[in-house]
Amino acid sequence: MSSFKDLRIVDNFYQTSAFFPMPTVSISTLAEDGSTTIGSYSLCFPYYIAGKARYAMLLECRNSSNTAQNILRTGKCALNFLEDDPRTFKEIVRLGFPGEGAKEKMKDNHWRLEKGLAEGERPLVVSDAFQVFECTWDDRLENAYEDRARIGQLEGVEPPYRDFNGITSKFGCHFILNIDKILMKEKYYDAIVNGVRSRDFPKVPVDYGYRDSTNFWYTRFSKARPEPIPAGKEADLQSVVYAANRLDSEIKFTEEACAQLVRVPRVFLKLVLNGCLDWARQNGVTLITAEHMKIINDKRNKEKRGK
Ligand SMILES: Cc1cc2nc3c(=O)[nH]c(=O)nc-3n(C[C@H](O)[C@H](O)[C@H](O)COP(=O)(O)O)c2cc1C
């Protein structure tokens, strides 16, 4: 006999049939008069994360929302991530109440807004956000640009629907959003580039969605705690030395260099070693030492900084 009960899956299952932890994102878009308007969204996740020429997020939203209509029309939005504070979450819930036009909802908004860093005509970003992704809708996927012709159908859109980009159901919309810029507040920028400690994490709330037809439920941030990789999972040094020194007939690694790689999961080891070899070839190095590994790591950190 199972220790579980079989729960019926209904519309909006992530909040009606489950406890699903989600981020909270305040999305700014451009209203028709060129002003910035903000809507609250939780169904917003990384979509293309590596191995593509671009990075992208996925947003799932109601197709009649201001946000969806503005993205369909202008293709631009900014995903603003705010820290956990009950007053901020109160405002997030207010900005998440359906049915108000952009002017109406923004007249009471007291968040400071400023220009972002990406080029072109864009919505403003929230000054108090700890990070912002400035994005452009990838309307080429699934020929979703054709859905521009369906802007303004606010009572439900008739079929046909797309599978994953553009208008995907009578009331639904999915947007694949290419990330043009990631804006980061200095404190968190430094933490990402120099290495994080527990106190360097932004205080991010976890949203559990709209429940009991009355409330949005969320948990406050407590403390980030590190969990070391499982004991015994470190690769044996000699096996790393062996793997490292058979990849290239000319370029070799010292044991001290290999010692820095014992924590790399085995499935990624070859990729990491090849990265080191590429660096060695570019720099005319034939014996990679611990010092070189440090330079390679610093180079990675510089790349993170976009320099
Ligand atoms: C915390 C929170 C998260 C939300 N997440 C979503 C979501 O992921 N998708 C969605 O369609 N609506 C979501 N909503 C509801 C929208 O915010 C609501 O439809 C609102 O009208 C959108 O604003 P807009 O019309 O200005 O875009 C959420 C609301 C709150 C308060």
The ligand as an SDF file (V2000), in Angstrom:
LIG
                    3D

 31 33  0  0  0  0  0  0  0  0999 V2000
    2.9030   36.8510   -5.9450 C   0  0  0  0  0  0  0  0  0  0  0  0
    2.1110   36.7850   -7.2090 C   0  0  0  0  0  0  0  0  0  0  0  0
    2.4960   35.9500   -8.2290 C   0  0  0  0  0  0  0  0  0  0  0  0
    1.7700   35.8640   -9.4260 C   0  0  0  0  0  0  0  0  0  0  0  0
    2.1930   35.0440  -10.4180 N   0  0  0  0  0  0  0  0  0  0  0  0
    1.5320   35.0190  -11.5910 C   0  0  0  0  0  0  0  0  0  0  0  0
    2.0190   34.2250  -12.6680 C   0  0  0  0  0  0  0  0  0  0  0  0
    3.0650   33.5900  -12.5910 O   0  0  0  0  0  0  0  0  0  0  0  0
    1.3050   34.2070  -13.8190 N   0  0  0  0  0  0  0  0  0  0  0  0
    0.1450   34.9410  -13.9620 C   0  0  0  0  0  0  0  0  0  0  0  0
   -0.4700   34.9030  -15.0310 O   0  0  0  0  0  0  0  0  0  0  0  0
   -0.3190   35.7110  -12.9690 N   0  0  0  0  0  0  0  0  0  0  0  0
    0.3400   35.7660  -11.7970 C   0  0  0  0  0  0  0  0  0  0  0  0
   -0.1210   36.5630  -10.7800 N   0  0  0  0  0  0  0  0  0  0  0  0
   -1.3130   37.3670  -11.0370 C   0  0  0  0  0  0  0  0  0  0  0  0
   -0.9440   38.6050  -11.8480 C   0  0  0  0  0  0  0  0  0  0  0  0
   -0.0850   39.4250  -11.0780 O   0  0  0  0  0  0  0  0  0  0  0  0
   -2.2190   39.3730  -12.2300 C   0  0  0  0  0  0  0  0  0  0  0  0
   -2.7960   38.7200  -13.3430 O   0  0  0  0  0  0  0  0  0  0  0  0
   -1.9950   40.8440  -12.5230 C   0  0  0  0  0  0  0  0  0  0  0  0
   -3.1900   41.4020  -13.0110 O   0  0  0  0  0  0  0  0  0  0  0  0
   -0.8860   41.0630  -13.5040 C   0  0  0  0  0  0  0  0  0  0  0  0
   -0.6500   42.4410  -13.6390 O   0  0  0  0  0  0  0  0  0  0  0  0
   -0.6460   43.1290  -15.0590 P   0  0  0  0  0  0  0  0  0  0  0  0
   -2.0610   42.9790  -15.6260 O   0  0  0  0  0  0  0  0  0  0  0  0
   -0.3120   44.5620  -14.7880 O   0  0  0  0  0  0  0  0  0  0  0  0
    0.3510   42.4000  -15.8690 O   0  0  0  0  0  0  0  0  0  0  0  0
    0.5920   36.6420   -9.5780 C   0  0  0  0  0  0  0  0  0  0  0  0
    0.1920   37.5120   -8.5430 C   0  0  0  0  0  0  0  0  0  0  0  0
    0.9520   37.5740   -7.3710 C   0  0  0  0  0  0  0  0  0  0  0  0
    0.5080   38.4980   -6.2880 C   0  0  0  0  0  0  0  0  0  0  0  0
  1  2  1  0
  2  3  1  0
  2 30  2  0
  3  4  2  0
  4  5  1  0
  4 28  1  0
  5  6  2  0
  6  7  1  0
  6 13  1  0
  7  8  2  0
  7  9  1  0
  9 10  1  0
 10 11  2  0
 10 12  1  0
 12 13  2  0
 13 14  1  0
 14 15  1  0
 14 28  1  0
 15 16  1  0
 16 17  1  0
 16 18  1  0
 18 19  1  0
 18 20  1  0
 20 21  1  0
 20 22  1  0
 22 23  1  0
 23 24  1  0
 24 25  2  0
 24 26  1  0
 24 27  1  0
 28 29  2  0
 29 30  1  0
 30 31  1  0
M  END
$$$$
